[in-house]
Amino acid sequence: MKKSILNKNLFFEGLRRLRGLIITFAALSAVSSALLIVINIITGTRVQSTGNGYVYALPGLLLVFAGAPALASRTFSYLNKRKGSDFFHALPYTRTCLFLSFLSSLITAITLITALITAIGAVAYSVSGGPESATSLFFMMMLACYIASLYVSAVVVMTVSASGSPFTETVMSIVLIIFPQVLISSFCNYVISNVPTAVMTDVYRAVNPSGDPNILGLPLRLVITFLGGYTIDEAYAPLPYIYTSVICVLYFAAAYLLFRYRKSETAERSAPSAAFQAVFRVIVTCAFSFIGILMVSSGFNGSNKIKSLLPAIIIFFALATVSYFIFELISSKGKKNLWKTLPTLAAVVVLNFTFLGALYGIYTYEFNFGTDPDKVSAVTVTKNTVSSSDDLDMAELAYRKILKKGYQIKNDETVDAMCREIKYVNENYRGGQDEFLIFNVRSGIITRKRSMNVFYDLKAMVKDEIRESEEYKRLLKILPEQQRQYKQNEYSAGVFFDGADFKYTSYSQDDIDKVIDALKKELPGVDNDKWERLITRAGMMGGNTRIRYYTDYGYLTVPLSEELTPEAYKLAYEIVTKNK
């Protein structure tokens, strides 16, 4: 018995077995990629945006959903035929050497086809005039296809190693590729849908980016985007790639263990043992019954929806039970032992209650997270974006800038108010309140995001606390630059000076720049309290003398004072009188 863990002869034998499929899928992928160039040349179409570039990674889908399963099944197909299984098991190599040598052939084949698709797709993308800024995105999408192909092939190798019949392998491969993702996605989406303040956290995104449980979802998004659906912002997120790669390695490891202990006599049987066959039946049935579980979970939030769904729930659980027996009849090719399988239905029932209990536990935990002040150790409040507004003053601008960066709440009363509001919104959700804020709530070592439209009293408490911070006081005196790309108009921007004898508005950007420069020199020496009183008292368009101009944050009104900003005030007066 040769003890090496890899053998080059076996490796090349694996490639020889795959050569037909390699040529077929490489040719199909190459032709489909090349067609994109031809279509663009004929139509004269050029890639005008990042999104249009996704189409050049579409041939990768052929490898993910057809090529990888076919290659994996073909590589280890000898296990399903008694003659072939006897031959390879009789070879003077260890099981480890057999498995790793053939697995290396499979991975090499997938790598070669992916490299070919990527090369041709990159040429097609370049010829079509794709923006350089999106080139990296194309390669990330191809990396997603590559990892997804390995993931799919790992599942197929695992089922081929565990089963002895093509039917069982096909059914189990489909179930294992789809069901874990549906399970995780359903758990996450249920919580997000039924806990009004819950936000998709980074941990959830690792397994469930925008509703797709792992990297396998990214190739699916290619089709959706091509058809005018979603964008693929999560393509750059590292966690889905890491998560799927780890799961892929675990599946290959499981396949290796199953392969090592598989006997040649298993070929042409539904499973290597009665225990494995029972596991297969339970998994398939649970996949069918999970739809009923999701319907049952609709009653967690206290609604009466479950009553209206009761007939559908009964039907889906009945269909799951029927699928249990149908799978056994087809896979075992007889009904002799059918009734002996009834005890394993109890395992299905236990797993269904386990899923339901886990879903309820996660839902309850998320629903109550952040509602008990005694369990909250830290809170950071943020705002997703500082949206453009028609009217801002320096105080509001400073407040929004701090929110954008994030501010850690230090006042216990503010934390208590936030906890009460999270509880109220979860129990009595209604939108359209004063301001949308995101709270990063920490309890022990766990941090969860909670988002909501806060009521006026909580907003006031957050705002008052921020106004006491040194960062807020510093930002009060920092003037943003004038946004020159935006065309000013006489009703919105300029230097305003209201006197007893005249009222004049200058619309020159140069005039505004002069006043801003003067203010930048004077503001560092201005008393903070007096300046804050001035800017809040002046209001958006109030105050006798002021400048108003457009910034990246919207229109900003800055009052001028003969006492606090004499140079800027004098300059404004000179500009007005000169242009009167």
Number of C-alpha atoms within 10 A of each C-alpha: 7 10 12 11 14 19 18 12 10 19 21 15 16 23 20 14 17 20 13 12 18 21 13 13 22 24 15 16 26 19 14 19 27 17 13 19 21 14 12 17 13 9 9 9 12 17 17 12 13 16 19 17 26 25 20 26 27 23 23 30 21 18 27 26 18 14 25 29 23 19 27 28 23 18 22 21 21 19 30 24 18 16 13 15 19 16 13 15 17 11 12 12 19 17 20 16 19 23 23 17 21 24 23 19 24 26 17 15 24 25 16 13 23 22 16 16 29 25 15 21 29 20 16 21 28 17 16 22 16 21 16 11 9 17 16 11 20 23 18 18 25 26 22 25 29 25 22 28 30 26 26 25 30 28 25 29 30 24 28 30 28 29 28 26 23 18 14 24 26 16 15 24 22 14 21 18 17 14 19 14 20 19 17 18 20 20 21 23 16 18 22 17 11 16 22 21 25 21 21 18 15 15 12 20 19 22 24 26 25 20 18 21 26 27 30 25 20 26 28 16 20 25 17 14 17 16 10 11 11 14 15 19 10 15 21 13 14 10 20 27 22 16 15 22 18 12 14 21 14 14 21 20 14 18 21 21 17 19 22 14 12 20 14 22 16 21 23 16 20 25 25 22 13 11 11 14 20 17 15 26 24 19 19 21 25 26 19 21 23 22 18 22 19 18 16 17 17 17 14 15 16 8 9 11 15 17 13 9 15 13 10 15 20 12 13 18 19 15 15 22 17 13 19 24 18 14 18 21 15 13 22 18 11 10 12 9 11 13 9 9 15 12 10 16 16 11 16 22 15 12 16 19 13 12 18 17 13 13 22 18 12 14 22 15 12 21 22 14 23 31 22 16 17 11 13 19 15 18 25 18 21 21 20 13 13 16 11 13 13 12 19 23 20 25 20 15 22 22 21 21 18 20 23 14 13 18 20 16 17 14 12 11 13 20 26 18 18 26 20 16 21 28 20 13 18 20 13 11 14 12 12 10 11 14 13 16 18 22 26 20 25 18 17 10 6 9 19 20 20 23 21 24 19 21 15 12 12 20 19 13 17 22 15 13 17 21 18 10 12 9 15 19 19 12 17 21 21 15 18 16 12 18 16 12 8 11 9 16 11 10 8 16 22 24 24 24 23 15 11 5 5 10 13 16 18 20 18 15 18 10 17 21 14 14 22 19 12 19 22 15 12 16 18 12 11 13 10 15 9 10 22 17 11 18 21 16 12 19 17 19 19 14 19 14 20 22 24 23 26 26 19 16 19 17 20 27 25 26 27 27 18 11 9 18 20 15 18 26 23 16 16 25 18 13 22 20 13 9 9 11
